[in-house]
Amino acid sequence: MSDKRFEIIENEGSVKGVYILVDKTTGVNYLMEKFGNAGGLCPLIDKDGKPIITE
């Protein structure tokens, strides 16, 4: 097992990329977007405003 806490489970693009990350400790999914040296990160939520969790 890898000792890394986050795992990329989906990605699109190379220079400009969109990634779905999973925190392997909590199971919470995050959306990460990068463009060159800039980027952003936010938790993915369901229609009720609760974080999306991967078991």
DRENZASE-573414 format. One record per atom (N, C-alpha, C, CB): atom name; x, y, z; residue number from 0. Coordinates in Angstrom, 1 decimal. Atoms other than C-alpha are relative to their C-alpha. Last residue first. Glycine has a CB too. Example, Ala and Ser with C-alpha at 12.3 -4.5 7.8 and 13.67 -1.06 7.14 Angstrom:
REM residues 2
<"N" <-0.9 -1.1 0.0> 1>
<"CA" <13.7 -1.1 7.1> 1>
<"C" <-0.8 1.1 0.8> 1>
<"CB" <0.4 0.5 -1.4> 1>
<"N" <0.9 -1.2 0.0> 0>
<"CA" <12.3 -4.5 7.8> 0>
<"C" <0.9 1.2 0.0> 0>
<"CB" <-1.0 0.0 1.2> 0>
//
This chain:
REM residues 55
<"N" <-0.3 1.0 -1.0> 54>
<"CA" <-15.5 3.9 0.4> 54>
<"C" <1.3 -0.7 -0.3> 54>
<"CB" <-1.1 -1.1 0.1> 54>
<"N" <-0.3 1.3 0.7> 53>
<"CA" <-15.5 7.0 -1.8> 53>
<"C" <0.4 -0.9 1.1> 53>
<"CB" <1.1 0.2 -1.0> 53>
<"N" <-1.0 0.9 -0.7> 52>
<"CA" <-17.2 10.0 -0.1> 52>
<"C" <0.1 -1.3 -0.8> 52>
<"CB" <-0.4 -0.2 1.5> 52>
<"N" <0.0 1.3 0.6> 51>
<"CA" <-19.0 12.9 -1.8> 51>
<"C" <1.1 -0.8 0.5> 51>
<"CB" <0.1 0.1 -1.6> 51>
<"N" <-1.1 0.4 0.9> 50>
<"CA" <-19.3 15.7 0.6> 50>
<"C" <-0.2 -1.4 -0.6> 50>
<"CB" <1.3 0.1 0.9> 50>
<"N" <-0.9 0.9 -0.8> 49>
<"CA" <-22.8 16.7 1.8> 49>
<"C" <1.2 -0.4 -0.9> 49>
<"CB" <-0.7 -1.2 0.5> 49>
<"N" <-1.1 -0.8 -0.6> 48>
<"CA" <-24.6 19.7 0.2> 48>
<"C" <1.0 -0.8 0.8> 48>
<"CB" <-0.5 1.1 0.8> 48>
<"N" <0.4 -0.4 -1.3> 47>
<"CA" <-27.8 17.8 -0.4> 47>
<"C" <1.0 0.9 0.7> 47>
<"CB" <-0.4 -1.2 0.9> 47>
<"N" <1.1 -1.0 0.2> 46>
<"CA" <-27.3 17.6 -4.2> 46>
<"C" <-0.5 0.5 1.4> 46>
<"CB" <-1.1 -0.7 -0.7> 46>
<"N" <1.2 0.6 0.7> 45>
<"CA" <-23.9 15.9 -3.6> 45>
<"C" <-1.1 1.1 0.0> 45>
<"CB" <-0.5 -1.3 0.7> 45>
<"N" <1.1 0.2 -0.9> 44>
<"CA" <-20.6 17.7 -2.8> 44>
<"C" <-1.2 -0.5 -0.8> 44>
<"CB" <-0.4 1.4 0.7> 44>
<"N" <1.2 0.3 0.8> 43>
<"CA" <-17.2 17.7 -4.4> 43>
<"C" <-1.1 -0.3 1.0> 43>
<"CB" <0.3 -1.3 -0.9> 43>
<"N" <0.6 1.3 -0.2> 42>
<"CA" <-14.6 19.4 -2.2> 42>
<"C" <-1.2 -0.2 -0.9> 42>
<"CB" <-0.4 -0.2 1.5> 42>
<"N" <1.3 -0.1 -0.8> 41>
<"CA" <-12.7 22.3 -3.7> 41>
<"C" <-0.5 -1.4 0.2> 41>
<"CB" <-1.0 0.9 -0.7> 41>
<"N" <0.4 1.3 -0.6> 40>
<"CA" <-9.2 22.8 -5.2> 40>
<"C" <-1.3 0.2 0.8> 40>
<"CB" <1.1 -0.6 0.9> 40>
<"N" <1.0 -0.1 -1.1> 39>
<"CA" <-7.8 25.5 -7.4> 39>
<"C" <-0.4 -1.4 0.4> 39>
<"CB" <-1.2 0.8 -0.4> 39>
<"N" <1.0 1.1 -0.1> 38>
<"CA" <-5.0 26.1 -9.9> 38>
<"C" <-0.9 0.2 1.2> 38>
<"CB" <0.8 -1.3 0.2> 38>
<"N" <1.2 -0.3 -0.8> 37>
<"CA" <-2.3 28.3 -11.2> 37>
<"C" <-0.9 -1.2 0.2> 37>
<"CB" <-0.7 1.2 -0.6> 37>
<"N" <-0.4 0.0 -1.4> 36>
<"CA" <1.2 27.4 -12.5> 36>
<"C" <-1.1 0.4 1.0> 36>
<"CB" <1.1 1.1 0.2> 36>
<"N" <-1.4 -0.5 -0.2> 35>
<"CA" <0.1 26.3 -15.9> 35>
<"C" <0.4 -0.1 1.4> 35>
<"CB" <0.1 1.4 -0.5> 35>
<"N" <-0.3 -0.6 1.2> 34>
<"CA" <-3.7 25.8 -15.6> 34>
<"C" <1.4 0.7 0.1> 34>
<"CB" <-1.1 1.1 -0.5> 34>
<"N" <-1.2 -0.7 0.1> 33>
<"CA" <-4.8 23.5 -12.9> 33>
<"C" <0.2 0.6 -1.4> 33>
<"CB" <1.2 -0.9 0.4> 33>
<"N" <-0.2 -0.5 1.4> 32>
<"CA" <-8.1 22.3 -11.7> 32>
<"C" <1.3 0.7 0.0> 32>
<"CB" <-1.2 0.8 -0.5> 32>
<"N" <-1.2 -0.9 0.1> 31>
<"CA" <-8.7 20.1 -8.6> 31>
<"C" <0.1 0.4 -1.5> 31>
<"CB" <1.3 -0.7 0.5> 31>
<"N" <-0.3 -0.4 1.4> 30>
<"CA" <-12.0 18.6 -7.7> 30>
<"C" <1.1 0.9 0.0> 30>
<"CB" <-1.3 0.6 -0.6> 30>
<"N" <-0.3 -1.4 0.3> 29>
<"CA" <-12.0 16.8 -4.3> 29>
<"C" <0.1 0.2 -1.5> 29>
<"CB" <1.2 0.5 0.7> 29>
<"N" <-0.4 -0.2 1.4> 28>
<"CA" <-13.5 13.5 -3.1> 28>
<"C" <0.2 1.6 -0.2> 28>
<"CB" <-1.0 -0.5 -1.0> 28>
<"N" <0.6 -1.1 0.7> 27>
<"CA" <-13.7 12.7 0.6> 27>
<"C" <0.6 0.2 -1.3> 27>
<"CB" <0.2 1.3 0.9> 27>
<"N" <0.9 0.4 1.1> 26>
<"CA" <-12.7 9.2 1.6> 26>
<"C" <-0.6 1.1 -0.8> 26>
<"CB" <-1.1 -0.9 0.5> 26>
<"N" <1.4 -0.3 -0.3> 25>
<"CA" <-11.4 10.3 5.0> 25>
<"C" <-0.9 -0.5 -1.1> 25>
<"CB" <-0.1 1.5 0.1> 25>
<"N" <0.3 0.1 -1.4> 24>
<"CA" <-7.9 8.7 5.0> 24>
<"C" <-1.5 0.3 0.3> 24>
<"CB" <0.8 1.1 0.8> 24>
<"N" <0.1 1.4 -0.4> 23>
<"CA" <-7.6 8.0 1.3> 23>
<"C" <-0.2 -0.2 1.5> 23>
<"CB" <1.3 -0.8 -0.4> 23>
<"N" <-0.8 0.0 -1.2> 22>
<"CA" <-8.3 11.6 0.4> 22>
<"C" <-0.2 -1.4 0.5> 22>
<"CB" <-0.5 1.1 1.0> 22>
<"N" <0.7 0.6 -1.2> 21>
<"CA" <-9.7 11.1 -3.1> 21>
<"C" <1.0 0.0 1.1> 21>
<"CB" <-0.4 -1.5 -0.3> 21>
<"N" <-0.9 0.6 -1.0> 20>
<"CA" <-8.7 13.4 -6.0> 20>
<"C" <-0.8 -0.6 1.1> 20>
<"CB" <1.0 1.1 0.6> 20>
<"N" <0.8 0.3 -1.2> 19>
<"CA" <-10.7 14.2 -9.1> 19>
<"C" <1.0 -0.8 0.9> 19>
<"CB" <-1.2 -1.0 -0.4> 19>
<"N" <-0.3 1.3 -0.7> 18>
<"CA" <-8.5 16.0 -11.6> 18>
<"C" <-1.1 -0.2 1.1> 18>
<"CB" <1.4 0.0 0.6> 18>
<"N" <1.0 0.2 -1.0> 17>
<"CA" <-9.0 18.7 -14.3> 17>
<"C" <0.1 -1.4 0.6> 17>
<"CB" <-1.5 0.2 -0.6> 17>
<"N" <0.5 1.3 -0.4> 16>
<"CA" <-6.0 19.7 -16.3> 16>
<"C" <-1.1 0.1 1.0> 16>
<"CB" <1.1 -0.8 0.5> 16>
<"N" <1.1 -0.4 -0.8> 15>
<"CA" <-4.7 22.5 -18.4> 15>
<"C" <-0.8 -1.2 0.4> 15>
<"CB" <-1.0 1.0 -0.9> 15>
<"N" <-0.4 -1.3 -0.5> 14>
<"CA" <-1.3 21.5 -19.5> 14>
<"C" <-1.1 0.6 0.8> 14>
<"CB" <0.4 0.9 -1.2> 14>
<"N" <-1.4 0.1 -0.4> 13>
<"CA" <-2.3 17.8 -19.6> 13>
<"C" <0.5 1.4 0.5> 13>
<"CB" <0.9 -0.5 -1.1> 13>
<"N" <-0.9 -1.0 0.4> 12>
<"CA" <-6.0 17.3 -20.1> 12>
<"C" <1.4 -0.2 0.5> 12>
<"CB" <-0.5 1.3 0.5> 12>
<"N" <0.2 -0.5 1.4> 11>
<"CA" <-8.5 15.3 -18.2> 11>
<"C" <1.0 1.0 -0.3> 11>
<"CB" <-1.5 0.5 -0.2> 11>
<"N" <-0.6 -1.2 0.5> 10>
<"CA" <-8.1 13.3 -15.0> 10>
<"C" <-0.3 0.2 -1.4> 10>
<"CB" <1.5 -0.1 0.2> 10>
<"N" <0.4 -0.4 1.3> 9>
<"CA" <-9.8 10.7 -12.8> 9>
<"C" <0.7 1.2 -0.4> 9>
<"CB" <-1.6 0.2 -0.1> 9>
<"N" <0.8 1.1 0.6> 8>
<"CA" <-8.9 8.7 -9.7> 8>
<"C" <-0.6 0.3 -1.3> 8>
<"CB" <-1.2 -0.3 1.0> 8>
<"N" <0.8 -0.5 1.2> 7>
<"CA" <-6.0 10.8 -8.5> 7>
<"C" <-0.8 -1.2 -0.6> 7>
<"CB" <1.0 0.6 -1.1> 7>
<"N" <-0.1 0.8 1.3> 6>
<"CA" <-5.0 9.4 -5.1> 6>
<"C" <-0.8 0.7 -1.0> 6>
<"CB" <-0.5 -1.4 0.3> 6>
<"N" <1.0 -0.3 1.0> 5>
<"CA" <-4.3 11.5 -1.9> 5>
<"C" <0.3 -0.9 -1.3> 5>
<"CB" <0.1 1.4 -0.4> 5>
<"N" <1.4 -0.2 -0.6> 4>
<"CA" <-2.7 10.3 1.4> 4>
<"C" <-1.0 0.2 -1.2> 4>
<"CB" <0.0 1.2 0.9> 4>
<"N" <0.5 -1.3 0.4> 3>
<"CA" <0.5 8.8 -0.1> 3>
<"C" <-1.5 0.1 0.4> 3>
<"CB" <0.1 0.2 -1.5> 3>
<"N" <0.1 -0.8 -1.2> 2>
<"CA" <1.9 5.9 2.0> 2>
<"C" <-0.6 1.4 -0.4> 2>
<"CB" <1.3 0.1 0.7> 2>
<"N" <-0.7 -1.3 0.1> 1>
<"CA" <1.2 3.5 -0.9> 1>
<"C" <-0.2 0.8 1.3> 1>
<"CB" <-0.4 0.8 -1.2> 1>
<"N" <0.8 -1.2 0.0> 0>
<"CA" <0.0 0.0 0.0> 0>
<"C" <0.9 1.2 0.0> 0>
<"CB" <-0.9 0.0 1.2> 0>
//
